[in-house]
C-alpha cells in the first residue's frame, strides 16, 4: 500500500489528499487537468467534488471511520463520480488509502476517469 507522500509523487494519474475533517489539502497537476479544477480547490471540502446525492453516504462513512478507524472502501478500487469545475459528473475509478501521521488521519486517492 502506498503512503500519502508516495501518492503526492504520482504524476501520471490524478491524486487528491484530504485531512481528517475532509478538507482538501493537495491535488496534483494531473487532477487539475483531468477535472478542470485549479488550486482554488485547496481548503475546500471533499463534498465540492462529490455529487450531492452521495453527500450523506460520504458523511456517514467518514464519521464511522473517525469512530472505528475501519473502512470497507480502502485499499481496493471503487467506481464513483467526480464533479468537475464546470459541473459535470465524471465516472472514475478511485483507489483510496488512509494513513495516520502524528496522530492525525490523512486520506488520499488516485483516480482514473472511466469511459461510460
C-alpha positions, 0 to 999 in steps of 0.5 A: 500500500502506498503512503500519502507522500508516495501518492503526492509523487504520482504524476501520471494519474490524478491524486487528491489528499484530504485531512481528517475533517475532509478538507482538501489539502493537495491535488496534483497537476494531473487532477487539475487537468483531468477535472478542470479544477485549479488550486482554488480547490485547496481548503475546500471540502471533499463534498465540492467534488462529490455529487450531492446525492452521495453527500450523506453516504460520504458523511456517514462513512467518514464519521464511522471511520473517525469512530472505528478507524475501519473502512470497507472502501480502502485499499481496493478500487471503487467506481464513483463520480467526480464533479468537475469545475464546470459541473459535470459528473465524471465516472472514475475509478478511485483507489483510496488509502488512509494513513495516520501521521502524528496522530492525525488521519490523512486520506488520499486517492488516485483516480482514473476517469472511466469511459461510460 
